[in-house]
Every structure is written in structure tokens, then in C-alpha cells.
Amino acid sequence: MVALNPFPRRSYTDGPTPLEHLPRLSAELGGPQIWIKRDDRLGLAQGGNKTRKLEFLVADALSKGADALITVGGVQSNHCRLTLAAARAEGLDCHLIVEEDLGPEGVGLGPAGANPPEFTGNFLLFDLLGADSVRVLGNGSDLLGEAEALAESLRAQGKSPYVIPVGGSNPIGALGYVDCAHEMLTQFAEAVLQPTNIVTPSGSAGMQAGLIVGLHAAGSDIPVVGINVSRSRVDQEPKISDLVDSTAHLLDLTPVPRERTVALGDYVGTGYALPTPGMTEAVRLIARTEGILLDPVYTGKAAAGLIDLVRQGRFGTDDTVVFIHSGGVPGLYARTQAFA
Ligand SMILES: *Cc1c(COP(=O)(O)O)cnc(C)c1O
């Protein structure tokens, strides 16, 4: 394992998140034994994977004297919700710049107002948690460019803003999942469990990159299978492996073999956040069999991938698969039509 203590860190969760066996889902699918890592139960308002990244990102911001956080995402961004919750907990200002969703067919980079957000789910929580500003731009806008421009104007007013990229996915944010990999390896040892695969949603790539680096650092060869939520395999894998390389570099590790990065693009459907039949089936199945809620944008599509890979025989009865539940459940209430 690699020491993370040289990096400043805040603590937003008490202890490790649970690692649970899913016996009814495993029996229903008739394939591998499936376990779930409950990162939906991380701290900050309603938890989810961004909490782990923010422990390092917000600590970095504080160590640099920041008094405001700026970040970007979709209108239902879990990352924006959790960045705002962390800002509230730390007494920092927080500004959000978000882009509207794609239209129903996944096409068109609409102008602002083409697909206005509903006042529900995470978008509701931006208001309740008292964001200092929320700007809604058209789909496809240059969010990070706008964030840098806002940072510049805040600096001109004497503030010290800190810009966090989409999904908190840079080497500092990925440290949260290097740590999660170590946390899981300890849990596997305690449970005398030998997972043959870890299956995770893959979006802005910080979670999967961090997991790969953390396993590599610990000398574990458990493969991490990413299920993409927004990109094809050829577009996603270089994003992940670039972040794997820069995170490994930050930690002074030996290079990570490129083959460790696997991210399947078969379960995206027509685009980011747009529902698929596999997603609705997976959300309903895991709710009914295990009483666990997934979300429609990330974990629902990743679980659809897991289920399909079991049905294809890619994971057999001798396998033990750990599925990462990365949170996102508040977004369920913003996408009820997918289930109607
Ligand atoms: C952001 C997010 C992901 C994807 O994680 P990345 O690090 O962006 O790849 C998965 N699940 C949920 C609920 C998220 O909010």
C-alpha cells in the first residue's frame, strides 16, 4: 500500500463503508457471488463517490487559503451537490456552473433553455444547500472555461476561489479512490474473500483510475471492469489511463500497465443520463431482490452491464464480483419518467 498521509485530507465519513454480500441477486442471476461496496453511504448530504475525492480536494483548497469553491457538472450533478455540501460544512462559498441535459435522442448541443432543469433531485438540493450562485448553460457549453472566468472575476473582488474540475477527477481527487482500494483490500482480507473482479461505473474516470492505482500500489492484480456512462470504449480508456499515469506519478509509483484499464462502452445507450431498458431493469431488479436503490445515470447502467456480463457467461459461478455502489440516488427522483 502507498502512504497517503503526505497529502492534506479532511474527513467526511466515519469509518469504512460496508461491503455486503447480495445472496438473493446472486441466486436470481445464477452466476457469480455478487458483493456490493456501499459508497452510497459515504458522508456529506446523501453520500456518493465524490465525498471521497472531496476529502483530498477540499483539504488542498484549504491548504492554499481558498475561501470559495467553484465546480461544474450536469444539472443533476451529484458532484456539484456534494461539493456544495462540503463547502457548507467548511464555511466556504460555493458557485456551481451546470449544463442542461441532452435532448431525449441524445443529439443536439442546445442553446441555454432548450432543456431547462426540473426543480427536483440534485437541482433542488443546490437551492436547499444555499449555493452562492448556480448558472445553467446549454448542453455542450465550455463549463470549465466559464468556471475559470468566474474565478478571475472573484479574484478581482478579493476572493480566493479554488476550481474543482468535472467530477473532481484529477490526481488529487483520485487519491480518494486509491484510499478506497486499500479500504476494500482490508475488508476482503477480513471477510476471507478473494474477488475475481471489481465492476464500477466509469464517468469522469477519477473513481476507476484511483481504484486501479490503489490496487497496483498494493500489489493486487484484481481487474477493475469499468462500465461507461457517457463514452465509447475507445474514448474512455485513454481518459482513464492518462489519469492513472498522472496519479501514479503524484504518488511516485512504478508505471501501471496500460492493460489494467478496461472500460466497456456497450451500456451507455443514446447518451449520458439518457435511460436505457437495461438500466430500468437493473434498478428494479436490485431494488426488488435486495432492497437497495441504485441511480439511473451511473449505478443503474453499470449494474445493467454487470447483469449482461453474467448472462453472457463472462463471470461464472466460481467468480466473486464486487460491484461499487457509487451513490447518486437523489437523481432517481429527477428521472421518474424512465420508470413510469
Ligand atoms: C460521478 C459519479 C460516478 C462516476 O465517477 P467518475 O469518477 O466520474 O468516473 C459514478 N456514480 C455516481 C453516483 C457519480 O455521481
Ligand as a Chemical Component Dictionary entry (heavy atoms), coordinates in Angstrom:
data_LIG
# 
_chem_comp.id                   LIG 
_chem_comp.type                 NON-POLYMER 
_chem_comp.pdbx_formal_charge   0 
_chem_comp.three_letter_code    LIG 
# 
loop_
_chem_comp_atom.comp_id 
_chem_comp_atom.atom_id 
_chem_comp_atom.alt_atom_id 
_chem_comp_atom.type_symbol 
_chem_comp_atom.charge 
_chem_comp_atom.model_Cartn_x 
_chem_comp_atom.model_Cartn_y 
_chem_comp_atom.model_Cartn_z 
_chem_comp_atom.pdbx_ordinal 
LIG C1 C1 C 0 -19.634 10.889 -10.610 1  
LIG C2 C2 C 0 -20.326 9.602  -10.380 2  
LIG C3 C3 C 0 -19.836 8.385  -10.895 3  
LIG C4 C4 C 0 -18.664 8.313  -11.826 4  
LIG O1 O1 O 0 -17.443 8.503  -11.174 5  
LIG P1 P1 P 0 -16.262 9.143  -12.005 6  
LIG O2 O2 O 0 -15.153 9.288  -11.034 7  
LIG O3 O3 O 0 -16.797 10.446 -12.516 8  
LIG O4 O4 O 0 -15.954 8.231  -13.125 9  
LIG C5 C5 C 0 -20.479 7.223  -10.578 10 
LIG N1 N1 N 0 -21.573 7.232  -9.799  11 
LIG C6 C6 C 0 -22.091 8.353  -9.302  12 
LIG C7 C7 C 0 -23.314 8.278  -8.489  13 
LIG C8 C8 C 0 -21.494 9.583  -9.564  14 
LIG O5 O5 O 0 -22.022 10.709 -9.064  15 
# 
loop_
_chem_comp_bond.comp_id 
_chem_comp_bond.atom_id_1 
_chem_comp_bond.atom_id_2 
_chem_comp_bond.value_order 
_chem_comp_bond.pdbx_ordinal 
LIG C1 C2 SING 1  
LIG C2 C3 SING 2  
LIG C2 C8 DOUB 3  
LIG C3 C4 SING 4  
LIG C3 C5 DOUB 5  
LIG C4 O1 SING 6  
LIG O1 P1 SING 7  
LIG P1 O2 DOUB 8  
LIG P1 O3 SING 9  
LIG P1 O4 SING 10 
LIG C5 N1 SING 11 
LIG N1 C6 DOUB 12 
LIG C6 C7 SING 13 
LIG C6 C8 SING 14 
LIG C8 O5 SING 15 
# 
